[in-house]
Amino acid sequence: MELGSLFLVLAVLVVVGIYLYAPFTNRARRARTSESHEVSSLKAERDRVINSLQELDFDFKLGKIPAEDYPEQRAALLQKGSDILRKLDEFAPVSASASNVEARIEKAAAAKRADSSEVEAQVSDDDLESMIAARRKQHKSKSAGFCPKCGKPVLVTDKFCPSCGKALK
C-alpha cells in the first residue's frame, strides 16, 4: 500500500470520527444555552419583583394602599423575590455573607429607592424651571413650525418638507 492511500484512509477516518462526535458537542452547547436562558428569565423576573416592591412602597406612601393590606402584599413580594434568588443561587452560588436572600432583595429595592430620591433631591425647583426654559428656547430655535401641506414638523434649515417634499421657502 502506498503512503498517499494510507493518508487518505486516515483522513477519512478522522472526518468520520468528527462527524460522529458532533452530536455530543451540540447537546452540551444546548444545555448551556438553555441554562443561560433560564438564568436570564430569572433575572428579569427578579427585576420585575424589585420594581413591584418599589411601586408598592410608593403607592403606600401616597395612601393608595390601606395600611392593613400593605404588609401582606409586601411579604408576598418579598417571598416571591427570595424564591427567585434561591433559584438563581442554584445556578451560580454566592458567598456565605450574602446568603440571606430576603435581605439581598430588600437591599436591592432600597438601593433603587435611594437612587431615585437622590436625583429628586439634587434638582431644585428653580434649577428645573431654568432647564425647562433652556430646553424650550433650544427647541424653538430649531423648529420652523409645520408643513402647510402635510402638517409634519419642519426645521429652520429645511428647504423642503422631509415628509411630503413641498417647497417651504
N, C-alpha and C positions, 0 to 999 in steps of 0.2 A: 504494500500500500504506500502511496506517495505521501509526502509531507503535506501538500496542499489539500488533499482529500481529508487527511486527519484533522487539519484546522477547520475545514468546512463542517465536519461532523461535530467537532467540539463547539463551534459557533451555533449550530442548530440546537444542540443540547442546552446551551446557555439561554438561548431565546425561548425555548420551550419551558425551561425552569422559571424564567422570569414571568412568562405568560401564566403558568400555573400558580405562582406565588402572588400575583397581583390582587386576586380577590381578598386575600388575607390582609393586605395593607389597606384596602378600601374599607373594610369593616372597622378597623382601628380608627381610621380617619372619620368615618361616620359616627362612631361612638364619641369621639372628641367633639365633633360638631354639634351633636345633639346635647352633649353636656354643656357646651358653651351657650346654646340656645336656652337651655333650662336656667342657667345662671343669669343670663340676660333678662329673661322674663321675670325671675325672682327679684332682680334689682329694680326693674321697672315697677313691679308691684310694691316693693319697699318704698319707692319714691311716691307712689300714689297714696300709701298709708301715711307717710310723713306729711304730705300736702293736706290730706284729710284731717290729720291732727291739728295742723295749723289753722285750717278753716274752722274746725270745731272750736278751738280756743278763741279765735277772732269773733265768731258768732256768739259765744258765751259772753265775751267782754261787751259786745253790743247789746246784749239782753235778748237775743233772738231765741236762745235755748233756755228752757226753765232750769233752775238750779238743781232740781231733783233728777232730771234726765241726764245732765252733763256728766256726772261721774260714771254712770253706766256706759254711756257712749264712748267716753274716753278710755275706760277699761277694756271695752271690746276692741277698740282700735289698737290699743297697746298690746293686747293678746294676739291680735292678727299680725301685727308687726313683729312681735317676738317669735311667732311661728315661722314667719318668712325668714327672719335672721337665723333661726336654728337650721332651716333647710339650706340657707347659704353657707352656714358653717360646716355642713356635711360635705360640701364641695371644696371649700377652702378653709380649713380650721384656722382660728385666730389664736393669739396669745392668751394665756390664762388670766391676765389682768383685765381683759375686755370680754370675759365670758358671760357677764350678765347682760343678756340681750335686751331686756326691758330698759336697763339704764342706757344702753347704746342708742336705742331708738328715741328715748327721751332726750338724750344729748344731741342727736341729730336734729330733732324738732326744735330744741332750744337754740341751736346754732342758726338755723334758718330764721327763727323768730328774731334773734339778735341782729342778724344781717339786715333784715327789713327795717327794724327800728332804728338802726344806726343811720341808714340812708335818710329816713324821715327826720331824724334829729339834726343832721348836718345841714340841711337846707332850710333856711328861714323863709317866712312868707315874702319878705321884701326881695330876697335873692330869687325866689321862684318867680315873682312878678317881673323882675328885670330880665330873667331868662326868657320868659314868655314874650315880652315886648321885643327883645332882640331877635327871637325866632320869627315873630310876625314881620318885623322890618326886613329881615333877610329873605323871607318868603315873598314879601310884596315886591322887593326889588327884582326878583327873578320872574315872577308871573306877570304876563301881559293881559290876563283875563281869559276869555274863552273864544273859541272859533265861532264866527257868526253863522256858519253853515251847519256844523255838526254839534257844537256846544261843548267840545272837549277842551280841557285847559291847554293853553299855549304859553310859551316863554317869550321874553322880550327879544331874544336873539332869533326867534323863528321867523322866517320869511314866508313859509308855507305851513299850513296845519299838518302836524305829523300824522293825523288820523285820516283826513279826507283829501288833503292836498290843496285846499283853497288858498289862493294868494292872500296874505294878511296885510301887506303894505302897498 
